[in-house]
Amino acid sequence: MFSEEELSSIKAHNLEPKDVENQVQKFVDGFKPLHIVAPATAKNGIKCLSDERRIEYVKTFENATEVRKLKFVPASGAATRMFKALFEAMNSGKSSAVVDEFCNRIKDFALYDDLQDALKKDNTSIEELIEKKDITTLLSYVLTDKGLNYGSLPKGLLRFHRTPNGCATPFEEHMKEGIVYGQTNGVVRMHYTVSDAHKDLFAIELNKMLDKYKELYKCKFEVEFSVQKPETDTVAVDENNVPVKAKNGGLQFRPGGHGALIANLNQINSDIIFIKNIDNVVQDEMRADTYTYKKALGGMLITYKRQIDQYLTKLDSRPVSLNLMHEVESFVKDKLMVVLPEDYDNYTESQKICFLRGKLDRPIRVCGMVVNEGEPGGGPFWVRSADGSVQLQILESTQIPESKKDLMSQSTHFNPVDLVCSTVDYRGNKYDLTHFVDHNTGFISSKSVEGRAIKALELPGLWNGAMSDWTTLFVEVPASTFNPVKTVNDLLRKPHMPQC
């Protein structure tokens, strides 16, 4: 039985008591391990485009002027982890190699002028504080509301780059990318998922940009914001799987991870949707590979989608010829990278048609994969599905059971979150993406709330279990297309520095 306060908190999240009971049961039961067959590697699940094929796909994309395009950017993440070393130094007064590099090269950061202005108001300067080795004060002006408040802002609103037109945030850099590959008939359509607390700040930043961009790039922008839906939050439990109470007497809920954003993606109606993380941006002069491969992935998606639509239309006719059946089987195996069930040959004709239709009539995504030159981790794998087929999936390391950890060392690529998707069926109707989620692919993580150890339930990840039953294609893309900013000093790397 839930108390009145607990019921109120459940209702505030648009949930029913039964929903919370089901979540708690997940903690008790855990998640069954996936049937992982092998890592996907170059030419064994990951397509490596020849120069000719890449050029062909780029042309297909550029010629498909009728295709509605949209860019979807998850941008709700706070920058707290980006400044972890700076927070530690501010709180302890002790420097570190990371902090030393930050201070020694502080003039190279796009935040420099704003920080200098904030300190000037209080009659001091960056140079004065560095000379006195007062890192506590200096970092407090970077991280807290004494100055820039970067420790509480989302990554999307931080000044990442110095550019000829002023300093640019990742939010703005994604807008500029969208002009090149997210434009349809002079309109650039963008969708950012943001936190409710920062939605107004993003709107203010957008208004600053729109007039300038309309004049500078001669195009129109349609920009949407959405927030993570409260019903995608999950209840926290203690080590005994008992729901944890919040200070107000209600239940302690936590965001369900980026997998919750499948609900946001489900609200979008577009022929092609590009998905890319907010912190994966570079200076203008470094974007050539990004533009080429975004268009190539988009062209490949268009090519495959057109063929899928043709086959589904033909399969609607009766009877289905043996030649068509064999043609579709070959396409599903060789192009869509689906290994048929071992007993497929024993299926009746109607069962085969049903199976093939199921593999064709679903959302499709083309995913860029980068060669892994670092530590092995999650990435592209072959996974056996419940229907007995084997197909491609993007897995996180947390989804790989201990008995299969050796497969991680055999993995050659990782997922940079570089996706191009189609969520419209062959009749032009939008798929309900919630029907293609594998709810058994979530995981349980250890967290803390106000010093209390808790367990958190993470929903199937957006590009993991939330897209588990999509048609998935992997394409190798160059490392130059992947330049995330995980720590503040990553901004000192060449792709983020002015090139003049």
N, C-alpha and C positions, 0 to 999 in steps of 0.2 A: 504493500500500500504506500502511496506517495502522500506526503503532507500537502497542505494547502499551498505553502510557498513553493514546493517542488512542482506541483501541478501548474502553478502560475508560470514558472520558468519554462516548463515544457510547452505550454500554450504560446508563450512569447516567441518560441522558435518554430511555430507552426507545426508542431509535432503532436502526436498522440502518446499516451502512456505506453501503449503497445510498442510504438517505435523505439522508445527508450529501453523497454524490456528486451527487444530484439538486439539492440546494440550491446547491452550487458551480456547477453548470451554469446555474442561474438567473442567477448573477452574470455568467457568460460571455455568455449569450444575451440577457439583459435581458428586459423585458416589452413586448409589443406594445401600441401605443397603442390606446385605446378608440375606437370609431366614434361620436363625439359628434355629435349632430344639432343640438341647440339647448338653451339653458337653459330650464328650466321656470319659467313666470311665472304671475302671477295669472290665472285663467281659461284658461290654456294649460298645464295640468298641475297647477296648484295650486288646490285648491278653496277658495273663500271662503264660509264658512257665513253664511247669513242668521240673524237673531235667532231666527226661527221654527224653522229647521232645527237650530240649535244647541240650543234648548230641547227639541226633539223627541228629539235624540240623547241628551241628558242624561237624559231620562225613560226612554228605552230602556235605558240603562245601569243606572239605579237600580232599574228593575223586573226586571232579569235577575238575580234573587237566586240562581238555581241555578248561575250561571257562576262557576267557580273562578278567583280572581284571585291574582296574585302580583306583587310588585315586585322587579325585578332591578337592582341598583346596582353598577356597576364601581367598586370602592373600593380598588384596590391601589396607586394612584398615590401616590408620595412627594410631600411638600410642598416639595422642594428648589427648584424653579423659582419657587415662590410667594415665596421669600425671596432671590431672586438679588441684588437691590440691597443687601439687608442683609448678605449674605455678603461681597460685594465691599467694603463699608464696614468690616466687622469685620476682614477680612484686610489692608486697606490703611490703616486708620485715618482715611480720608478720607470725609467725609460727601457727601451728594448731596441733590437736591430730594426724592427719595422718602424718604430716611432722615430728613431734616428734618421732613417731614410726619408720619412715623411717630412721631418723638420728641415733636413739638409736640402731637400728639393722642393720646398713648399712653393717657391715662385713658379714652378712648372705646372702646378695644379690650377684648374679653371676656377677654383674657389678663392684664389689668392686675393683678388681685388675686393670681393665682398667681405672677406675676413678682415682685410686691412681697414675697410670702411667701418666695420663694427667695432674694432679696437680703437679707431681714431675718436669715436664718440666718447670713449672713456679715457681719452688722453694717454693712450699708449700705442704700441705698434708691434707687429710680428717680430721685427728685428730686435726690439728692446727685450721682449720676453724670451727670445731664443738666447740672446746674449746673457741674460740673467739665469738661464736654464730653468725658467719657470714654465715647465711643460704642463703643469696642472692648469694654470690659468689659460695658456694658449689653447689647450685641447678643450677646455670647457667652453671657449668661444666657438670652437668648431662644432661641438657635439650637443650643447645645451641651448636653451632659449636665451641665455646671456648673449648669444651671437647668432650663428647660422642655424642652430638647432638640427644639424644634419643627423644626429643620432635618433631623432624621432620622425624624420621625414621618410617617405617611400623613395626607393632608388630612382624611380622615374622622374622625380623633381629635383634631383641633385645636379649641380653643374659638373658635367663630365668633360666637355671638350671646349677648348678655345677655337673659334672659327673666324673667318674674315668678317662675318656678320655678327660677331659677339659670342658670348659663351652659350653653349647649347646643353640642354638636358637630354637624357635618353628618350623622354617623351617626345621632344622635338625631333631628335634624330630618326625615330621611327616614322614620324610624319614625312620627313624628307625621303626616306626609303619608299614609303607608300606611293609617292608621286611617280616613281619609276615603274613599279610592278603592281601597284594596287589601284590603278586608275582605270575607270571605264567611262568613255565618252566625256572626258574632261572633269570627272568627279572622282575624288579620292575618298574611299570609304574606309574608316578606321573604327575599331572597337577596342576599348581598353577596359579591363576589369580592374577596379580600384577598391580600396577600403572605403567604407562609409565615412570614416573620419577625415579622409583626404579628398573626397570627391569635389568639394568646393575649391580646394587648392588647384586641382587639375583643371577645373573649369576656368579659373582665373588665368592660369598659364595658357590655356587654349585661346582665350580671348585676346591675349597679347600677341599671339602668333598669327591669327587668321587674316587680319587686314594686311599684314606684311607679306604673308605667303601668297595671298590671292594676287597681289600686285607683282610679286617676285617670280612666281611660277605659272601665272596665268591659268589657274585651275581652281575648282571649287572643292571644299572639304566638307564631308559629312562625318562628324565624329560623335560616337556614342560612348557612354560610360555605363557600366553595370557593376553592381556589388555582389559579393558572394551571398547567396540566399541563406537566411537563418536556419531553414529546415535541413541544410546540409551540415550543420554543426553536429558534433558528436559528444556524448556525455563522457566525462572522465571518471575513472574508478581507482580505488586504492589497490594494494597488493592482494587483497582478498576478493577483488572484483565487486566491491560495494561502491555504488555511486558516491562521488565526493560532493560535499555541500559547498556552495559559495557563501560569501560573507552574509548575504541577505537571506540565507536560509533555503534558497532555491538550489537547483542542481548546478554543478560546475560544467559548463559546456566549453568546447574548444572548436576552432575551425577544423573541418574535416580534411584539410590538405588541398592541393591543387586539383585533385580529382573532383572536388565539388564544382569546379568550373564547367563541367560537362552540362550543367543546368543552364549556365550563361550561354555557352556555345549553342545549345539547343534552341535558343531564342532567335538565332541569326538566320536570315534567309538570303543566301547568296550562292552563286554557282561554284565559285572557288573561294576558299578561305585559307589565307596564309597564317600560320601560327609561329611565333618567335618570342623568346623571352625578352623582357624589358632591358636587361643589362647587356645584351649581345649586340652592341652597336660599335661603329668605328667612325673615324674622320671621313669626310666626303671623298678624299683622294684615294682611300683604301677600299672603296666599295665595289670595284669592278667585278671581282669574283662573286661577291654576294648577288649583284644584279644578274650576272650571267646564269648562275645556278638556280636562283629563284625562278627565273623565266624558264630554264630547262626543266625543272621539276614541275612547274605549272604546265608546260607543253606536254610532258609525259603523261600527266594526269588527264589532260584533255584528250590525248590520243587514246588512252586506255578506256576512258569513260565513254567515248563515242562508240568504241567496239562493244563494250558491255551493253550499252543501250540497244545496239543493233541485235545482239544475240537475245536479249530478253524479249524484244519485240517479236523475233522469229519464234522463240519458244512459246509465245502466246498462241501461235497457230497450231492447229492439229490436222493431221498427225505430224509428229516430229520425225524427220527423216533420219536414217541411220548415219548418213554423212554429216548432217548438222550436229548430231549427238557427239560424234567423234571429234568434230571441229571444236565444239565447245569444251569437251573434255581436255583436249590439247591446250586450249587457251587457258583454262583454269590451272592446269598443271605447270605449263611452261611460262606463261606470262604473269599469272596472278600468284604463282609460287605456292600452290596448295598441293600437298601430297595426299592423294586419295586414300580413303580407309582401306585397310588390308582386305576386307571382304566386299569391296565395291563391285567386283565382277559378279557377285552373287545377287546384287540388287535387281529388282524388276525394272522394266523400262520406266514406269511411273516413279519409282523410288529414285532412279538415277536423275530423272528430270527435276524432281523435287530437290535433290541434293545440289545439282548444278545451279538451279535457280537461286538457292540459298546462298551460294558462294558468289553469285553475280549481283543479286539484288540487295545490296547493303552499302553503307557509306564506304568511301575509299580514301586512303591517304598515301601520299608519296613522301617518304621521310629521308632527309639527308643524313648520312652517317660519315663520321670523321675517323680516320685511322687513329687508333689509340697508341700514343707514344709514351704514356705514363703508366700509372698503376692500373691493374685490371679492375674492372667494376661492372656495373650493369650496362646493358646495351642490347644489341639485336640478337635474338635467339629463335631457333625452331622449337615450337611447343605443340604438343599433342592436345587437340581439342576434345571436348566431350563426345563429339560425333565420330571420333576415330581418325579424323583427318589431322595432318600436321601442317601448321602454317606459321607465318612470321609474327613475332611479338617483340615489343620493346619492354625489357624487364629492368627493374631496379635491383641493386645487389641484395636488398632486403627480401626480395621475392625468391631468391635462389637458396634452396635448402642446403644445409651443411654437406649432405651426401653428394651434392652436385657442384660444390665450390671449385673443384678441379676444372670445370668447364669455363670458369671465369678466366683462368690463365690461358685458355685456348682462344678466348675472344680477341678479335683483332680491331674492332671498331667500337665507338661509343655514340650515344645519342646526344646531339647538340641542341635538341628541340628546334628542328628546322623542318616544319611540316607544311604540306600543301594538301588541302582536303576538299572533297566534294560530298555534300550532305543532302543532295537532291536525287530522287530516283529517276528512272527512265521515263516516267510519265510527267516529270516536272514537279512532283510533290516533294515537300521536305520530309526527310526521315525524322522519326522520333528517336533521338540518339539515346534515350534512356533504355531503349529495348536492346541495345547492343553492348551493354555494360556487363562485365563478369563480376558480380558482387562477391565472389569468393576470392578475389585477388587483393583485398585490402591487407593491412598489416597493423600490428600493435607496436607502439613505441613507448619508451620511457621518457617522461618529462617531469618538470617540477613546477608547482604553483605556490608562490610565497613560501618557499622552503620545504613544501610538502612533496614527497615523491608520489607521482601518479602514473597511471597508464592511459595512453591516448589511443583512440581508434582512428586510423587514417583510412579514408575512403580509397577505392581503386583509383590510381593516379590518372590524370587527364590523358596522357599519352601511353599509359600502361593498361590497367584493367578497364578503365572507362572506355577505351577504344578496342577492347579485346576482340570483339567480333566484327571488326571492320576488315575490309580488304586492305592488306598492308604491303607496301612495296618499299624496298630499301635501295638507295642510290648513294654511291660514294661521292662525297663533296670535299673540296680542299679545306685544310685546316685554317686557311685564311678567312673562311666564312664564320669562324667561331672565335670570338674575342670577348668572353664574358668578363665582368668585373665582380669578382668575389671578395676581394679585399681592396682597401683604398689605394694601396700602392700599385695595383694592377693598372691604374690610370696612367702610370708612368711608362707603360709599354708603348712601343712604336705605333700601333694602330690607334692609340688614343691621344697621341701627341700631334701638334700642328706639323704639317709636312713642308712648310715653307722655310 
